[in-house]
């Protein structure tokens, strides 16, 4: 309780008035002399009586009334302090880590955090909580789960930060470091109360990247293989009637032909490509200053064609061109941009993406892509260049999935490990505490006045009864 006008408490000194009245206003009873006593002189001691209190409890009531009125004049208020918020504690785990082989890497840490009051949640859009019973079943599993997830963990980070936005919150985030769980633009910042721990998970994936007729009865298949280290492509000549391809470790890629398309299945994932019959038309338009890069691109395209057996024709730009390398410093002209909207695939140098178009990460980590209508515009990230890729012999590897795209399948199968500098946001952002509600003040004046009035009525009632006695 706080007094907003404490100087009025001096009014409480008014209780001296009723005390003085009670001390000096002694009520004298009527003396009746009887018998021979009426002839006796009153002794000196009977003429003076000692001072003493009369009606003690009535005095207490009157003093209490004056004290209450004095406190009421001091304008007291009662402060209701806002309750301090307690921080939430959460362990958030990517569903891909709920496999037995991956879970053993983080299970001791999770068990330790659970004992410290943390709750366990899945890294999904709903951040579903994992009950203790379900966690016990998962941690005791003797075989790998068949659960798969297609979440984009970069896209989920703002949702997680929005749920745990107080400085006192504490979040441990565990996810795989495989590239297939990260797409689009990497977040620039991560809140400082979220501790993100990438977990190294092993895996090997295969998919069908392209298929081409080499004869009426034969096919050349281009298979993609992804490991933690890299994506590599291999060619497999097969009869057109083949139903599977043998893979290492007694694995098989299942094949199924549907007219002009070929479908491949591997561990529940399905990839489907059109069987190419006509050659792929590729054009290179380069200014004088970019002629050296044009030679690098031409050599890489020819290497892809020789290695895969896929028919690729380098020709001047025509309306039938499937893929165009625009090696000019100026922006893409509107005429070519219109063809992109109709399905043309275009490669441009860094900084040459037309104004108003925002680049996003493609299925190739070194490349940014922007879909425009039915086509795409590709460019390298700022940290790499065509010359750099050429020097390291990686230019054909870079261009193959762009010339022969399988974006959805390649993204799902890309088990390459992202370096922590590629995966993690660049900076930590401070978590700003929410405004603390001010203490609510409740005036007590009316209650004190009411209490004084009630005591006054009681005092009048008692005083009236005593006067009648």
N, C-alpha and C positions, 0 to 999 in steps of 0.2 A: 504494500500500500504506500502511496506517495501523497504528501500534502502539498497542494499548489499554493496555499497561502498560510504557511505555518505560523506567521506572527499573530494570527487570531487565537492561537492556543493560550495567549496571555489572558484571554477572557475566562479561562478555567479558574482563575483566581477568585472568581465570584462565589466559589463554594465556601469562602470564609464567611459570607453573609448568613446562610442558614446555620452554620456552626455557631456563630456568635449569638444568634437568636436562641438556639437551643441551650446555650450555656447560661445566658442571662435572663431569659424569659421563663423563669421557673414558675410553674403553676402552683398557687397557694390554695390549700384546701380550707374550708370554713371550720373555725375552732368553736366547739361547743363545750362550755364549762359545766360540769355537773357536780353536785354535792358540794363538799367543802373546798373543792379545788378552785371554785370561782373566787375564793378569798385569798388564794395564794398569788404572790407576785411571780411574774415570769422570770425565770433565771436568765442571766445574760447569755448563756450558751444557747438558749432556745431562740433568741432573737436573731441569731446569725446561723445560717446553715451553709454547709460546704457546697461549692459549685460542682455540679455533676450533670451529665447528659440525661435528657429525657427522650423517650421514643427513638431509640438508637436506629432502628431499621427505617423509620420514616426519614430520619436525617440522611441515611445512606441513599435513599431514593432521590431526595431533593438534590443532593450533591451529584449523583449520577446524571440527573437531567441536565444540570448546568454543564457538566463535562461533555455530554453528548452534543449540546448546542455549541459549545466552544469548538469541538472537533469539526462539527458541520460547517462553522464559519471558516475553518481552515481549508475547506474544499478538498477533501481527500478523494483520491481516485485509486481504483484497483487495476493493476497492470497484469494482463494475461500474456505471458511470454510465448512467442511462437516456438513450436517444437522443432528442434534441430533434426534435419533429415539425415537418416542413416544411409551410408553408401551401399549400393547393390554389388554383389560379387558373383561373377559368372565365368564359367569355362565354356567356350564356344568351339565346337569341333566340326570340321568338314566331314561329311558323310563318308567320303572315300577312306578316311582313317579308321572307320569302324570295322575294317577287315582285320582278321586275326593277325596276319603278318605285319600290318602297319600299326595296329593298336599297341603291340608290345613295346614300341618305341616311346610311347607317351603315357601308358597306363599308370606307372608309378607316380608320375607327376600329377595326373588327374586324381588318383586316390588320395594323395597328400592334400590337394586343394579342397577336395570334398570334405575332408575331416576338418578343414578350417572354415567351413560354412559356405563354400561356393556352391552354386547350382550349375548343373550340366545342361547345355543346350546344343542343338544342331545348328550349323551355319547354313541356314535356309531362309527364304523370305519371311517365314513365320517365326523363326528362332524358337522352334518347338523345344520344350523342356523334356529332358530324358529322365523319367522317374528312377529312383534308386533301384527298384526291382529290375527294370529294363537294363540298367547299367550292369548289374550283377550278371544278368544273362549274357550280355554282350562280352563282358570281360572273361567269362568262363567258356566262351565258344571254342570248340576244338578244331573247327574247319573254317576256311575263309568264307565270308559272306558273299552272296551274289549281288549285293546292293551296288548300284552305280548312280552317280550323280552327274548332272550337266550344268551345275551352278557356275555362274561367273562371279568369282570372289571379289574382284575389283568393284563390280556393280553393287555388291551387297554391303560394302564397307560403310557408305553413308547411312544405311538403315541401322547398322549396328551402332554407329556413333550417335545416331538420334535416340536410340533406346537407353544408352548409358552415357548421358551427357553431363552428369554432375562430377565435380572434381573428386568427390569421395568415392565414386564408383571405381571398381577394379575388374578388368576383363583380361583373360588369357585366351588368345585366339590361336588355334592349331589348324593348319591346313597343309595339304600337299604342296610341293614346289613344282609340280608338273605343269607345263605350259597350257594344257588343255582346259585348265580351270581359270584361265585369265584371258580376257578378251576386251577389246575396246581400249579406251584411254585409261592409263594408270592414274589413280588418285594422286593429287599433288601432296596432300598432307594426311596424317593419321593422328587422331587425338592421343595425347600423352598418357591417358589412363587406359589405353588398349595396348597390350603387349602381344605382338603378332610373332608367332614362332613357326617358320616353314619347316616341314618335316620331309626328309629325304625318303621318297617312296620309289621302289623299283618297279619296272614294268617294261614289256616289249609289246608293240602293237604292229599289226599288218593290215593293209587295206589295198583295194584296187584303185589305181590312179588313172589308168587309161588302157584302152584296148584298140588294136588296129588289125585289119585283115592283111596278112602277108600273101595269102593265096585263098582260093575258094574254100579250102578245107583246113586252113591253119590260121591261128591267131598269135599275135605277140602281145603279151600282157605286161604292163608296167606296174609293179607292186611297190608300195611305199612301206618302209619299215622304220619305226621310231623306237629309240632307246633313250636312256637318260643323257647320252652324249650327243646324239645327232639324229637327223632323218636321212636315210639313204634310200635309193631307188634301185630296183633290179628288174631285169627283163626276163620273161619266161615264155619261150615259144611252146605252144601247146596245140593239139588237134582242136578243131572247132567244136568237137563233140565232148571234150573233156569236162568232167563234173567236179574236179577238185585239183588242188596243187599241194604237194607235200612241202611242209615248212619244218624248220629245226625243232628239236625236242618233241618229235612225234605229233606235231600240230598239223592241221590241214585247213586250207582255205577252200570253202565250199563254193562251187560255181553253179549258176543257173541262167540259162539263155532265154531271153524273151525277145523274139524277132530281132530288132537291130540294137538291143541293149543287153548288157551282161551284168548280172548281180553276183556279188561275192559276200560271204558271211564268215565272220571270225569272232568267236566268243560273244555272240549276241549282237554284234555290230554289223550293219549291212551297208555296203557301198555299191553304188550302181553307176555305170558309165554307158555312154553310147559307143557302139563299135564303130570306129572311124574308118571310113572308106575313102573319102576325098582328102587330099592333102590339106594341112593347116597353112593358111596364107598369112605370112608375116612380112611387114614392111618397116623400113627404117628411114626416117626423115631427120637428117642432121645438118646443122649449120657448119661452117668452115671450122670454127673453134672446137667443135665436138666430133671431128672426124676420127680421132683416136679412140674415143669411147664407142663410136659406131662400129669400129673394127672389133673391139672387145665383145660387143653384143652379137655381131654376126658370127664370130667364132663360137660363142657359147650356144647360139641357136643351132648351128650346124653340128656341134658336139652332142647336143640333146637328140637330134634326129638320128645321128649315127649310132649312138648308144642304145636308144630305145627301139630303133627301127620304125619309128613313127614318121610318116611322110610330112615334112615341113618344107614349104617352098618360100624362099626369100624373093620378093618381087616388089616393084614400085607400088606406091599406094594406089589402091583401086577401091571402088565401092564394095568389092568382095573380100577385102582384107579383114582377117579375124583379129589380128593383134598388131598394134602400131606402136613403134618406139619413136616418140617425139623428142628428139635431142636438140632442143632450142632453148635459149634463155628466156624468150618472151612467152607469155601465157598462151595456152592452147586457144587457137582461133575458134570463133563461134561455129564455123562450118563443121569442124571435127567434133566439137562438143555436142552438136546435134546428132552426129553419127554415134557418139557414145551412148546417148539416150536410146538409140535403136539397137544397141547390143555390142558395139565395138569396144574392145579392151585396149587401153592406152597406157603406155609408160611415159612419164615425164620426169625431167630433172628436179632436184630439190628446189623448192620455191616457185615452181612453174604451175602449181595447181591454180586454176582460175579463181578469181576473187569470189567470195561468198560460199565456197565449198570448204568444208572442214575435213581434214584427213583423220582417219581412225586406223587402228592396228588391223592388219589383215591376218590371215592364217600363217603367214611367214613373218616371224618376229622382227626381221630387219626391214620389213616393208610396211609402209602405210598405204591404206586403200580408201577410196571414197566411191561408194556406189552412186551412179547417176543414171536414173532410168534403168534400162536393162544391162548397161555396161558398167565398167569400173575404170577408175583412174588410179594408177599405182605410182609410187615414188619411194625412194629410199629414205630411211630415217637420217637425221642430221649427223649421227655419229659414224656413218659408213658411207662409202662411195663405190661406184662401179669399178674404179681403178683398184681400190683396196680389195674388193671381192675378187677381181681378176688376179691380183698378185698372189692370193691365197688359194687359187684354183677353185673357188666356191661359186663363181658366177653361174655355171650351168645348174648347180644344185639350187641356187636362188631362183632362177627363171623357170625351171621345170614345172613346179606347182602352179605358176602363173599362166604358162602356156597351155598346160593340161590340167585345169583346175578341178579339184574335188574339195571345195571349201568346208562343207559340213562334216564330211568324214575325216578329213585331215585334222580339223580342230578337235574332234572327239578322240582321235588316236594319238595326238601329239603328247607323248610322255616325256619329252625333253625336260631336263631340270632348268628352271630359270635361276640365274644368279640372284642372290639376295638384293643386289643393287638394281636389278631389273624388276624384281617382284615388289619390293617394299616401296611405299611412297617416300619421296625425297626428304620430307620434313615432318617433324612432330608439331602439332598445333596445341596451344594451351587451351585447357578446358575452363571456360569462364563460369564461375559460380552463379547460380540463379539468385536474383534479388531476394534477400531474406525479408519476410513479411515483418513489418513493424509491430511492436507489442501493442495489443488492443487495450485501451484504457476505458474503464467503466466508472463514471462518477458515483460516489456513495452518499452525496448530500441528501437525497430524498429518503434514503433508508435510515440515515441517522436522525433526520427530523421525524420520521415516522416512529422510530424507536423512542425518541424523547416524548412524543405526544402520548404514546401508549403508557410510558412510565408516569407521565403527568396525570393521566386518568386514574392510574392505580394509586398514586399519591393522594389525590383528592378523595378517592373512595375510602382509603384507610384513615385519612385525617378526619373525614366526616363521621366515621363510625366512632372514633376516639372522642370526638367532641360531644357525642350523645351519651357517653358512658358517665 
